[in-house]
Amino acid sequence: MPEGPLTDEQVRLRHSPGDDDPWRLWGPYLSARQWGTVREDYSEDGDAWAHFPFDQAHARAYRWGEDGIAGLTDRYGFLNLAVAAWNHRDDRLKERLFGLTNGQGNHGEDAKEYWWALDATPTHSWAQYLYRYPQAAFPYAALVEENARRGPDAPEFQLADTGVLRQSRFFDIVTTHAKVTPQDVCLVIEATNHGPDAAPLDLVPQLWFRNTWSWGRDDRRPSLRLVDADDTLAPGTTVVQAEHGWLGRYVLIAEGAPDVLFCDNETNVAAVFGPDAGASLSSYPKDGIGRAVVDGDDSGTNPTATGTKVGLVYRFESVAPGATVRLQLRLRADHQLERPFGRSFASVLEDRRREADEFYESVIPSHVSDGDRHVSRRAFAGLNWGKQLYRYSVKEWLDGDPAGPPAPPGRRSRTARNRSWSQLALADVISMPDEWEYPWFATWDLAFHCVAIAHMDPEFAKNQLLLLVREWAQHPNGQLPAYEWDFGDVNPPVHAWAAWHVHQLDGGTDRAFLVRIFTKLMFNFSWWLNRKDSDGSNLFEGGFLGMDNISVFDRSRDVPQGWRLEQSDATSWMAFTSLSMLRIALELSREDQAFDGLATTFLEHFLSVAEAMETFGTDDVSLWDEADGFFYDVLVGPDGHSEPVRLRSLVGLLPLIAVAHAPDWVTRELPDFVARLRWLQRRRPDLTDALVTTRAEGQVVTSLAPLTAARAQALMTRLFDEGEFLGPHGIRSLSAAYRGGVTLDVAGVSMSVAYDPGESTTNLFGGNSNWRGPVWFPINVLLIDGLRGHARAAGGSAEVEYPTGSGRTRGLGEVADDLEQRLVSLFRPGADGRRPGTPRDHPSGPLWDVHPTFAEYFDGDTGRGCGASHQTGWTALVAHLICSRPLS
């Protein structure tokens, strides 16, 4: 945090460093999608999408979480509050966001709605969220049918393509949260008709308890009841009282006299499983409110005005063009208020909005332009709204619940999904990659999120990194969980890099955090050494490594039988993480000499990896190809024969990210480390070829990188070639030289690949992401960091031709600045008001152009946003770029 007087939000953050502190009790932790997740999958075949589809979500109780639109819930997800709506044309109440499953979408799972996180502070003292709701019947069937007809070469058929949003025939529903105290939240729901005609709308705020009582593990049952009008302190309001064994008593106070409909958060067994499946556990199951609003059938609502789910129905028969309807609610602990609304309510909204402005004025540097400030604040808002409750005990899930559904026999096999991760038991608020398409944490995604989050909420960022190395998350063998579809898959080891950056962004004073994260990451480092370097060559076989379809085959599962794949990127990641661990060890050694020896350990690991990258191979084949000036993955056959996989991609550029510098105080304060370094330089020059020592400003700067200057220059020649990797908006993931496709001989098998700048044209890894050409933010950020490191290693004198073939030279630091500009330009409006990174299907115009989208990845030629577009967390790194240094 910057020096000077603290803002009100900073004071709240200072008083709430932990995830269980009062100001963090309530937040936007309600998932945008719970159906179709592994947690809810109790099938024999492991098809999570089919086992719990969207069409059952309105009538079937969830086991592990809940979902909703613009939702608010407590830290443990017991009591939930979200907005629902009905436009008098849909066949169902709009309670949750719609999208296609992995099998339905022609590019994998795909949300088919439009929504934006408008604003949010880290404590959720202030937050706003916009959902765009069509006035025509929502075209569920058309979206499914047309996307099923299209193949991977065709664009996705999106909601705007159906025509239902023409002439702006939609309602913008804005939900605002403002906390009075940690347990007193003011809510406003506003709906504006942007269409040319008057249109009807029902707004139905819903309050409900997560079902914790039907599974045979906890029989305690919470309750909701309508408070009698005679017992209401404030006339002209409606009050629902909530009783819960852990939360205690809360009341939801609603302005006016809406229709109040009660049911239970239980499955409608007949509706979901058929009339012969048995009786529901309640006569008033989960879909009772929806049936009453949409069909006029109140048989599913409880006439005694009690239950575990309640809807407050506000009916607006005709909302005029341009008009806004508004309703106010208040959720608070323990007791009612005599005047819950009025002037004091309005003052809270005004104060929290002002405090949010003041907070972000302190977070975003003053030199930042208004346009970039808007983008940064939206990125931070998305990160805050993207914090979702993730509950999952793998052991309980594998065993099944006493009251059912029983675990299928396949769960007892050794090959059952996540069987070896039975220790994982999470009930935590976690930063998600995307609140709908990826509503589960991914370890390497989260590391990048934390770097951006640290600008506004460093304590949360540190706690997130620590969470995944706790005993109930990290595997006993040291592996970090990848993602819920396969916790045992392998993500790149970026945790140490993120921890160091978060530490620095937090002021560089929290030594306890560094000790805690470092000691746990040593176990993870050992796991990599023992499990991913099968022959002790210091070359690594990471497999998947997060970059989905980047190779000509699935590197986790389709390596030719009998062959071993030595990966350029896995090996580069190990050099990179060795240096990250070394930097942390050096810092810790300043106060505790016990860490000095560990610094030496990571130095030698790095040098061994660097040496292996240079010398590995037989038959004159190694990871480095001298003729091409590039690194390649290498297949090693049963007889030791090696064959490179000659495909130019990020895999071969990643050695550039591994670069570090020993701080100038090392020579003064760490004599043992320095002595060992000098001994290695004298006695093992074969290991220390990767050392680069230069003089800068009269001081010796020791820099480490696995590349000689000549190899770095050769890679940069490829990197800065506009016909290969350098795109107008960043570095492409695959060389554009393959536009026409290329065929490779891989262990005697002919395989083809082509440069695809946008969405994937293959179904490898489901086809929902593509690493064969697009620009991906996290790798670009690492490459920019690496280039700055190489510039420093050269003492600031390094110049390169940029772009390659242009005849113009620029300093390497200037090149890094230009690459930053290219990335940020994705979010800057052009002359027509449209941002290059806006997805294809988003219409242009004031109602759309004001809302930046944070796409999963970007077209390598045009910059068009692709993949998940609803605040994919790592693309929020744009705020890190904007806030970290001046952008001219």
N, C-alpha and C positions, 0 to 999 in steps of 0.2 A: 504494500500500500504506500502511496506517496506521503511525503512529509507534510505537516500542516494540520489544521483542525480536521477532525474526522467528521464525515457526513453522518447523518442519522442511520443510513443503511450500514455504513462501516462500523458504527457503534453496535448495531444489532449483530453483525458478523463477529465482532470481537467477543461479544457475550455468548455466542453460539458456535464455538469451533467444532463441536462434535455433531454427528448425525442425529443423536438423540436429544440434543438441546432444544429448549422450548420453541424458539423461533423457526426451527426446522420440522416441528411436529406436523404441520399441515403444508401441503404443497401440491404441485401438478403431477403427483406420482401415479395417477391412474393411467394404465396403459391405453394406447390407442387401438391395440388389437391383442386379445388374449386367445381367441380361437385360432386354430391352425398352428399352435406352438407345440413343441415337444413336451412341455410340461402337462398339457391337457391330452396327450396322446396315450391312450391305454389299449391300443390295438395290438394284434398279434404281429402284423407285418411292418409296423413302424411308419406307416403312412399318416403323418400327423395332419396333413391338409385334409385328407379324406375322412379321418376319424372324427374331427370336430370342425365341420365346415361352417361358413358364414350363415347359411340358411338355418342352422340350428341355434345360433348364438342368442337369438331373442327369446328362446323357449327352454334352453338347457343351462343348468347351473354349472358354473366353472368350479374347478377344484382348487386352483392355485392362485388365482388373481381375478381381476375384473377389468372391464374396458368401458370407454365412453368418450364423449366429445367435450373438450375443454374441461376435463375432470379435475376435481379436487379430492384428495384423500389424505388420511393420516399416515404417519410414517410406517405403520404396519398394515395398512390397507383394510382396516376393519370397517370404516364408515366412508361411503363414497357419495359424491355429489357431482352431477354432470347435467348438461343441457340436452334435451331431446326436442324434436320438432316434427310437425306434420303439415304438409302443404295442401291437404284436402284432395290430393290426387295419388299419392303413393299408396302402395299396397301394404305398407308397414310403417310403423313409427321409426323415424330416423334417430336411432339411439347410438349408433356406432358407424365408423367410417367403413366404406365398402371398397373392396379390391379383389383382384383375381389371385388364385393360388398359383404356386409354381408351375403346375401342370396346365393351368388355364391360359396363362399369359404367353404371348408369343415371344416374350423375353423374360420369362419367369414371373415371380410374384410382382404385383403391380397395383398400387393404390389408384383408385379411379375417382378421386375427390380433389377438391381444392380447399386448402386451409393454410393459415400462416400464424406463427407465433409473433405477435406484434411487439410485445414488451414483457420484461420480467426482471425483477431483482433476485439475487441469489437466495434470500430468505423467503421469497414469494410474498413479501410485504405488499408488493404491487405487481400485477400481471394482467396482460390482455391477450386475447386469442380470437382470431377471425375464422369462422366457418362459412363457406359460400354454398348456399342451399338452393337448388333449382326450384322454380315455381311449377314446372311441368313434372309429370310423374318421372321418378328417377328410373333411368333406362337400364335396370339391372340385367335383364335378359339380353338386350341388344349388345351390351358390353361383353358379356360372356360369349355370345354366339359369334360376333364379328372377330373377336380376338382369336377364337378357336379356328376360324377360317384362315387367318393370316399366318404366314410362316415367319421364320426368323429374319428373312430379308426385307420384310415389310415393316413400316412404322407401326407403333402400338396404336390401337384405337382407343382414344381417351374420351372423357366425358364431354369436353368441348367439341369433339368431332361429331357427337351425336346431334348437335343442333339445339339442345335444350337450353343453352345459355345465350342464344342469339338475342340481340337487342337488350342485353343485360337483364334478362328475365330471371333474376335470382334475388334472394334475400341475403344480405351480409349480416350474419349473426355474430355480434361481438360480445364476448364474455369478459367481464372485468372482476378481478379479485383484489381486495385491499384489506389488509389486516389492521384491526384496531389494536389488538394484543395478540400474543401467540395463539390464544384460543377463542378469538372473536374475529370472524371474517365477514366483511361486507361484500356482497355480490350484486352485480348489475348485468342484466342480459338485455341487449338492444338489437333489434332487427330492423334493417332498412330495406325498403323495396326500391331496387334500382331499375325495375322494369317500367315500360310505358303505360301499363294498366294497373288498376287496383287488383289486389290478390289476397286471398285468405291465408291465415297462418295460425297454427296453434304452437305455443311455446310450452314445453312440459319439463321443467326442472325435476329431476328425480334424485331421491335420497335413498340409499339402500346399504344393507350390511352384506359384506362378503360372506358367503355360506361357509361357515366353519363347523357346523353342527351336524351335518348329514353323513359324515364319513366314518363315524365310529371312533374318533380320536378325541373329541371334545364335545360333550353333550350340552354345554352351556349355550343357551339360545338368547340372543339379544332381542330387543323389541322396539318397534315404532308405534306411536299412537297419536291420535289427534287430540289436542288439548281442547277441552270444552270452551266455547266462547265466553262463558261466564267466568272461567278461570284465567282468561287472557288479560294481561296487564295493559296491553296497548289495543284500544279499539281500532277496528278497521284493518286488522291483520289476521293471518292464519298461522297457527303454531303447531308444529309437529315435535313431539318429544322422543328422543332416542336414548335408550338405556343399554349400556354395554359393560360387561364385566371388567374390562381393562380401561376403556376410555372414560367410563362413568356416564354422567348424564349430559347430553347436549340438546339444544333446541334449534330447530330451523324455523325462523320467523319469516313469513312471506307477506308482502304488501298486498292488500286487497282480499278478495274472496274467490280464489280459484276453485275449481272442482278438485276435490282431494280423493285420490284413488289409491287404495292399499291392496297389496298382494304379498306373496312370499317369494323370496329368492330361491325357488325350488324348480326342478325340471318339470315341464309338462310332458309326462311320459308318453301319453297317447299321441301328442302332436309330433314328438321327436322320433319315437321308436315304433309307433303304430298302435292301433286300438287293442291288440292282444298282448301288449308288453307289460300289462299290470297297471296298478293304480299309482298316481302321483303321491308324493309325501305330503302335499297340501292340496286342499280343494281350490286354492287361489294361487296357482303357480306363476312363474316369472313373467310370462307373456300376458298376464291379465290386464295390465295397464294399456299395453299396445292394442289389444283387442277392443277394449272399451273406447279408446280414442278413435281408432281407424274404422272399426266395424260397428260401433255402437252396441257391442255385446258386453254388458257389465257382469256377466255370470262369473267371470274370473277375478272380480274384485271383492274384497271382504267388506260386507255391509257394517261390521262392527268397528270399522275405522282403526284396525290394528294390523300389524304384519311386520315383515322385514324389508319391504320395499314400498316406496310411496312416490306417486307422481302428482304434481300440482299443475293442473291444466288451465292455462290462460288462453282464451279463444279470441282471435281477432278476425272477424268475419270479412273485413275489407280494409286492407292497408293501402292507402293511396300512393300513387307514384311519388317517389322521393320522400315519403313519410317514414318516420322511425317510431316503433313502439318500444316501450321500455318497462321492465319490471325489476323490482329490488327484493333481495333476500338477505338474511343474516344468519350465519351459523355460529353459535357460541356455546361455550360450556356452561353447564349448571343451571342458569336461571334466565328468565325473560327480562326485557327492558320495558320501562314505561314508554319511552320514545325511541324505538329502534331505528327509525328513519328520520326524515326531516333534515334540519340544518346540520346536526352533528354528523349524520351519515355523509352528507355532501362534503363536509369539512375533511373527513377522513380520506375520501377519494382525492380531494384537491391536495391534501398534504402528502399523501403517498406518491402521487404523480410527481409533485415538485421534488420530493426526496429522491425519487428514481432519477430525475434529470440531474440533480446535484451529484448523485453517486456516479453516474456515467460520465459527467464532466470531469470527475477525478480519475476515472479509469482510462478514458480515451484522451490522448495528449491533445493539447490546445492547438497544435499546428495542423491537425487533421482537418481536411475539408468537410463541409457539411454533408456532401454525398457519401464520402467514405465513413463519416461518423454514423450516418444512417445505416449503412451496411454493417458496420461493426456492432451497433446496438441490436440490430435484428439477429446477427449471428449469436450474440450473447443471449438474447431472448430465446432463440431456438435451443441453445444448450441448456438453459434453465427449464424450459418446458419439456426437454428430452430426458429429464431425470425421472425415471420410472421405478416403481417398486418391483423387485424381482424376487419372488418366493419360489424355492425349489429345493426339496430334500430328495436327492437321488435315491437314497436308501428306501424312504417311504414310497417313492414312485415305483421303484423296482418291486417292492414287496406287495404293493396294493394296499388299499385301506380295508379295515375290518368290515365296514359296511358296504364295501364295493365301490367302484367296479373291481372285481378280482384281477390280479395280475395274470396275464396270459402265460401259458407254459413257456413261450419263447423268451420271456424275461429271465428265466433261470439258466439260459445258456450263456456260455462264456462270450459269445459274439453279440449278445444283446447290447443295444445302444447304451453307452455310458456305464456299462456294468462295472468297469474297473474304477469308477469315480464315486463309489458309494459314500465316501467321506464328505462329498460336496453338499453343503446344506446352507443355503443363502436365504435371508429374509431382509434384504437391504435395498436402499434406493441407489440405483446405478445409472450412470450416463449411457444411454442407448445410441447405437449408430443411426437409427431412424425410428421414429416412434410407431410407424405402422409396418414398413417393410422388413425392418430388423428389430423387433421389440424384445431383443435379448442381447446381453452384452457380448462383445467380441474383444478379446484382451488387447490386441494391437490397436484396434480402433480407439479403445478407451484411453490408451496411453497418449494418443494425439489429442483427444478431447481435453485431457487434463492440462496440456500445455496452454490451450486457449482459455480454459476455465480459470487457470491460475492468475490471469490478469484481473479477474473480478472476485474470485473466491478461492484463494490458495489453500485454505484449510480443507475445503471439500475436495479439491484436486489431490491433495496429499492423502486424504482418507480413502479416495477411490483407488489410488495406486497401492496403498497398503492393504486394502480389502482383498485383492486378488493374490496376495502372498500370505494371507492368514491361513491357519490350519484347516479351516472349513471350506477353503477354496483351492489352495495350492495342493497338488497331489503329494503324497508322502515321498514320492521319488524325486520331487523338485519341479515337475512340469507345471506350467501355468495352464488353467483351463482355456481352451480356444473359444468355443461358442457352443450353444446347447445342442445343436444337431450332431456334434461330435466333439466332446470336451478333449478327447485325446488327439485331435488333429493339431497341427503345428502352425502357430503364428510366428512372425518374425520377432526376435528378441529386442524390443524397443523400450522395455520397461525402464531400464537403467538410464537410457538417454532422456526419457520423459521425466524421470525422478530428478535428474540433475537440472533440467530446465525449469521444472516447477520450483525446486529449491532456490534457484537464482531469481526467478520472478517473484518469489516470496521475500526477497531481501537477502538471501544467503546466510541466514542466522539460525535456522532450525536444525541444529546438529542431530538432535534426537531422531528426527524424521530420517535423516540420511543413514544413521546407524541401523534403524529398524528395517528400512527397505534394503540396505546393502547386505545385511546378514541373511535375509531371506533370498535375495537374488543370487547369493553364492550357491545355494542349493540348486537353483534353476540353471545356473551356469554349469554346475557339475552334471546335471541331467543332460544338457546339450553335449558335453564332452563324452559322456558314457553311452548315450543312446543314438546320437546323430553323427558320430564319427566312428563308424563300425570297424575300421581297420587301423585306427590310430595314426592316420596320415595327416591329421590337422586340416583335412578337407571334409566338408559336411554335406549330409544328404537330407536336408530338412523336409523335402517332399512338397506339400501344398504351399506353405509359406504365404498364404493370403492372396497371392496374385493369380488366382483362379486359372484362366485358360491361356496364360502367357506363353506356354510352350506348345509344341506340336502334339503333346500327349499329357494326360493327367500324371503329374510327377509324384503323386502319392500312391496311385493304384495301377498305372499302366506302364511302368518301367518294364522293358522287355525281360521276360523270364530268364533268370540266371545272371542278369546284368545288375550293376550297381551304378547309380547316378550320383556323381560328385558335382555339387551345384555351386556355380559361381556366386549366386545370391546368398545361399546358405553360408558359404564360407565368408563372404563379405560381411554378412550380418554378424558372424562371430568375431571378425576383426573389429567391427564397429562396436559391438557390445563389450568386447575386451577393453577398448579404449574408454568407453563410458564408465565401466567399473573401475578402471585405473584412475580416472579423474575423481571419482567419489572417494576412492581409497586415499589418494593424495590429500584431499581436503580433510578427511578424518584423521590422517596422520599428524596433522598440525597440533592436535591436542592430545593424541594418544598414539605413542610410538608403536603400539601393537599392530596398528594398521599399516605400518611401513613395509613389513614383510609381505602383506597382501598386495600392496601396490606393486612390489617387485614380481609377485606371482602373475598378476594380470599383464604386466609388461612382457614377461617371457611368453605367456600364452599368445599375446598379440604378435610378437616377433616370430613365433613358430608358425602361426597361421599365415603371416605375410611371406615367410620363406617358402611354405608349401605352395602358395599360390604361384610363386615364381618357378619352382623347380619340379612340381609334380608331373608325372607322366612317364610313359614308355613310348618307344617308337617315335621320339621327338614330338609327342603330343602332350600338351598341358592345358590348363585353364586359359592361359594367355596364348593368343595366336599372333605371332609377330607379323605375319604378312597382312592380316586384316587389321591389326592394331586394336584388338578387342578381346574381351573375356567371354568364354562360352562354357555352358555345362558340358560335362564329359561323362560318357558312358564307359564303364569298365567291365569288360567281359570276364567270364569264368577263368580264362587263361591269363588274365592281366592285361590283355590288349585294350587299348583306349581309343575311343572315337568321340570327337567333339560334336555337339549338336549346334551346327553353325547357323544360329538364328540370332540376329542382332536385336536385343530387347533391353529393358531395364535390368535384366539379369546380369548383363555384362557391364552396365554402367555403375552398379552399386559399389564397386571398390572405391569410387570417388567419395562416398559418404564417410568412409573410415579415415578420419584425420583428427588429431588432437595435439595439444600443446602443453608442455609442463610449465606451470606458472613460474614466474621469475623468483618467487620465494623458495622454490624447491631446493635450489643449490644452497641456500642459507639454513633452512630448517630441517631438511631430511638428508643428513649426510649418508646414512646407510643406503638409501635408495640411489643416491647419486653415485656412491662408490660401486654399487652393483652395476649400474648403467655403464660406468666407465670401464669396469672389468669386462663386460660383455663386448663393448666396442673394441677393446684390445684383443681379447682372446677368442671371440666368436664373431668375426666380421661377416661370416656367412649369415648370421642371424640379424645383424644390425645394418644390413644394406638398406633397409627401409627407413632408417633414421635420417632425418634431414635437420641439419643445424645451420642456422643463419644468424647474422647479427642485425639487430634492429634497434635503433636509437641507443647504440652503445652497449646494449645488453645481449647476452647470449640467449636465444630462444630455441628450445629444443622441441621439434615437431616430429610427430610420428604419423606415418601413412604407409599402407601396403604397396604403394606405387612408386616406382622411380619417376623422376621428372619426365623422362622420355615417354613412359607409358601413360602418365597422366595427360601429357600433351596429345598423344594419339587418341585417347578416349575423348578428350575435349573436342578434337577435330570432328569426330562423329557427332558428339553431343550438340555442337553448335551449327550443324549442317541443316539448313532448312529443308533439304530433300530427304533428311533422315529423322532426327529427333526434335529439332527446334521448331516448334509450332508458334503461331501468332499469340497463343495464350498459355504457353508453358511447354514443358518437355513431354513428348509423346512416350507411350509405354512400349511401342514397337516401331521399328524403323519404317518410315513411309516409303523406303526403297522397295518394299514388298507390296506396293499397290496392286500390281498385277498378279500377286501370289508367288510363292516359291515352293518347290518340292525338295525335300531332304531325304537322304537315305539314312535311316536310323536303325542300326543293328540289322541291316539287311532288309528293312521294311520301308517302302516308299510312303512318306507322309507329307501332307501339304498344309500350308498356312498362308493367310493373306492379311495385309494391313486393313483393319476395319476401324475407321476413325470414331465411329459412334457406337450404337448398340451392337451386341454380339450377334453374329450370324451363325453361331454354332450353339448347341445345347450343352456343351461341356460345362459342368458345375451349374446346371440348370439354366444357363443363358441369361441370368439376371444381372450379371456384370461382365465387363469386357476389358481385358488387359492387352488387347492386340491393336493398340493404336491411340486410344483416348489419353487425355491428360488427367492424372490423378494427383490431387492436392498433397497428400502426405509425403509421397516420394519426391515430389518437386520441392517441398520444404526441406527435406533432408539433403537433397542435392545442392540447394542454395546454401545451406549451412556448410556443406562440404567444400564448395567453391570458395567460400569466405575463409575456411580453414587453410586451403591450399594457397590462397592469396597471402595470408599471414605467414605461412611457412616460407614463402618466397620473399619475405621482408617487404611486401607491398610493391615489389618491382615487377611482378609477373604480368605480362601482357599476352593476349591471345588474339587471333584473328576472329572477329565476331561481326556478323555470322561467317561461318566458314565459306571461303571463296569470294568474299566481298572485297578483299583487299584492305579492309579497315581493321585496325588493332585497337583494343581497349584493355584497360586494367581489369584483372580478374574480379576485383571487388565491384567495379562498375558493371561487369557482366552479371554478377549476382543481383545487383540492384535492378538491372533491366529485367531479369527473369521474375523478380518480385512484381514489377510493374505489369508484366504480362499476365500474371496470375490475378492480380487485383483488378485488371481491366475487364475480367469476366463479369464483374459486378457494377461497372460504371456505365451509365446510360449513354447510348450513342445520340446522334443528332435527332433521331426519331423518337427518343425516349426509351427505346428498348435496350436491355442489357444483353451483351453477347451470350452470357451463360443461362439465359432464360430458356426453359424447355420449349420444344417445337409447338406443343399444343396450347401453350398459354397465349390467349389473344393479346393484342396490343391495345393501348388506350390507358387513360388515367386510372381506371379502377384496377388495372392489372400491373402497369409499369411501376407503380409505387412500391410494389412488393418484390424485393429480391428473393430468389430461390437459391437454396444451397444444395446443389445437385451432388449425387454420389461421384460422378466423374463427368468429363467434358469432351466434346468432339475434338479430335486432334487437329482438325482443319478449321472449323468454324467457331469452336468454343461453346456450341450449343450444349445445354445441360442434359445429361442422360442419367438413366437409372433412378434410384430413389431421389426424390426432389424435395422432401419435407424435412429439411434440416438434418441431412446426414452429418453426424457430429464432426468428422475430421475435416470436412470442407469449411467448418467454422474457423479453421486455422487462418482464414483470410483476416479475421480480427487480430490474430497474433501478429501477422505481417504488418497490418496497418498500425497497431499500437506499439510495436517494438522499436520502430525506427522511422525517421522521416521518409515519406514517399513523395517525391517531387511531382 
